[in-house]
């Protein structure tokens, strides 16, 4: 059985004091045998808060993740951080290919750049959370499954995945990010099953153990129904991860996968 993962993507939110308060509340709620042994939880703060959040997490079962890296190990890349730098903070995960980076931030990351980042994260001994997802126009034109196949395949070119812990996939339909509209459980399952089948063709049977998360307007009141789907192994949570009560509600919803 795949152990569910619920990861909070804080994006560019919170200050240091509120970040510490949030971590304390999350750790208090998660570090109970009824949860910590059955659901894995991670928080992904802005890069400037990685070290203080790592310190706040010390002794907790909650994992640390980063929101992005640059694919080079060092050099004249003003404003960027490397995977090795992130690894030094004690982080385990790095979110890559998020729709906001693909479509709305800076130069709009393409699949080649995302693939280079996946390789860099793996070389640093970290686990990428590779995000894939279609736009509203692509869904309406019936291209969803083709888009997912392309993004998944391109993201994993030249990447070795020998163990399930080497990779996490997150399906995040672009039209559901921060819109209040989420995919139906049936839509999510269709996409996740398609991704797993394609992943199996790329990396073999280990794909059956790789976790595929859903992201896109997940809230405590819709999380359990999404997580009940066979191939939905947890969530990559945006806005609802900024308040302990809502985030912990989603974490508790993931217990449906562990019972």
N, C-alpha and C positions, 0 to 999 in steps of 0.2 A: 504493500500500500504506500502511495506517495504521501509523505507528510505535508500537509498544507502550509503554505507560506503567505503571510500577510505583510506587505512592505509599504511603509508610508513615505511618499514622495512629498517633502515639504515645499519643493519649488523655491521661489525667492520670497519666503515668508518668515516671520518671527524675528525677535531679537534675542540676544544671548540669555537674558534673564527668563524670557518666556520659553525658550528652547529647553533650558534646564528644568523649568517647572513641568513642562510637558513630558520630558523624559522620566522625571521622578514619578509622575502619575502613571505613565505607561508601564514602567517597571513594576510598580506596586501592583498593578492589575494583572500583569502577565506572569510574574514570578510566583505562581501558585501551581502546585503539582497538576491540578486539573487542566491547566492550560499549557504550561511551558513544555511538558513532556509530549504534547499532542499537536501543538501548532507552533511553527517557527514564526517569529516576529522580527522585523527589521525596520529601522528608521533611516531615512536618507536626507540629512540636512544640507543646507548650502555649504559649499566647500570651506568657507571661512570658519564654520562651526564644527568641522569634523573632529578636531582635537578636543575641544571642551565637551562635546557630546560623547566622544569615546571615554573621556574621564567620568562623565556622569553615568555611563552604562557599565562601568567596571563592577564586576561581581554579579551582573545580571545575565539572564539568558537571552536578552534582546540583542540582535546583531546590528552592526553599523554598515551603512552603504553610502556611496557617493552618487551624485546625480549626473556626472559626466567626467570624461578625461580627454586629453589630447593624445594622439597615437604615438608621438615621438617620445623618447625617453628623456631627452633634455635638449636644450638649444635656445635659439633666439625666437621664442614664441610667447611674446608678452601677454600676460593675463591668463595663460593656460596652466594646467596642472597635469602631471604625468600619472600613469597607473602606479609606478613605483612610489611616488609621493603619497598617493592614497593608501597604498599597502602599509606604509609606515605608520599610519594613524590607527591601524588595527582593524580597518574596514574589511568586510568580506565581499560585499556586492558593489557593482557599479551599474547604474541605469544607462543604457545606450539606445540611441535611435528613437527617443521619445518624440511623439508627434509635434511637440512644440519646437523641438530642434530640427525636425525634418521640414516643418512648414512655416514657422513664424519667427524664429530667432536668427539673427545674423545672416549668413550666406546660405542658409537652408542646407543642412547636411544631406548628402546623397548616399546611396547605398555603398559606394566604394569607401567613402570616409568612415561610415559606420562599421564596415568590415575591418578596416585597419584598427579601429578602436577595440573591436572585439578581440582581435589578435593580441593587441597590447595588453588588454586586461588579463587574458589567459596567460600571457608570458610573465605577468607579475604575480601569478598565483591567485588571482581574484576570480570571482564568478560574475560574468556579465548577465544582466537582466535585459535581454534583447527585445525591444518593443517593435511590434509590427501592427499595422492597421490601415484600413481603407478610409478614404474621404467619403463624404456624403454623395458626391457626384459619382464616385466609383461604385458605391453600393447601388445607387439608383440605376446605373447602367449595367448591372449584373457582373461587375468585374471583381467583386470582393475576393473570391477564392484565388483568382489569378494574381491579384496584388499580394496576397499573403504568401503564395508560393514563391513569387519573385523576391520579396523582401527577406523571407526566411533563407532562401537559397543564397542570395547575394551576401547576406550578413554572415554566413558560415563558411564561405569559400576559404579553404586553407586552414580551417580551425579544427583541431582534434578534440573530440568529445569522447573520452574513454569511460567516464563515470557520470552518473546523473548529477553529481555535485558540481560538474564543470560548466553547467549552463542552466539558465532559467529563461523561459520565453514569456513575454507579456503581450496578450492580444488587447490592443486599445483602439477601438474604432474611433477615428478622428472626430467624427460627428457626435461622439458621446463625451468628449473630454471637456469638462467644465461647463457643459450645456444643461445639465439636469436631466438629460435623456440618456438612458442606458439601453444596451442591447437587451432584448428579451432573453430569458434563459435558453430558449431554443436557438436563437441566433448565436448566442455565445457558444453553445455546445457544438453547433455546426462548424463554426470557425475553429474551435479548439481541436475537434476531431480531425479536421482537414490539416491543421498544423502538425498534429501528432503523426498522421499518416505520411506527410511529407518529410517530417523529421526522421521517421523510421527509414525512409528511402535514403536519407543523407548519412545517418550515423548508425543505423542498425537497431538492434533490439534494445539498446540502452535508452532509446527514445521513449520506451514504455515507462521509464522511471523518471524522466525529465519533467519538472513541474512547469505547467503552462498556466499563467495567471490571467485573470480578467481585470481590466482597468477601464474606467469610464463612468463617472457619476455613481460609484458604489456607495451605498449608505447602509446603516444598520438594518433598515426595514426591507431592503431588497437583497442583501448579501447572502442570506441563507439559501434562498431559492436559486441564486446563481451558483453558489458553491455546491449545491446538490447535484449539479450536472457531472456526468461521469468524467469528463476531461478537463474540468475547471478545478484547478488545484490551489485556489486562493486568489488574492487580489493585490494589485498595485494601486494604492489608494492615494488620491490627491487631496482635495479640500477636506474630506472627512478625517484625514490623518492629523489635522492641526488642532483638534480638540480631543482630549483623552477619552471623554465619554463616548463620542461617536466612533473613534478608532477602536477602542476596546470592545464596543458593540459588534464591530465587524470581525474582530479577532474571535470573539465568542461564537459568532455565526459560523466560523470556519470549523468549529468542533463537529459540525455535521459530517465532515469528511473523515473524522477520526473516530467515529462511533460505529 
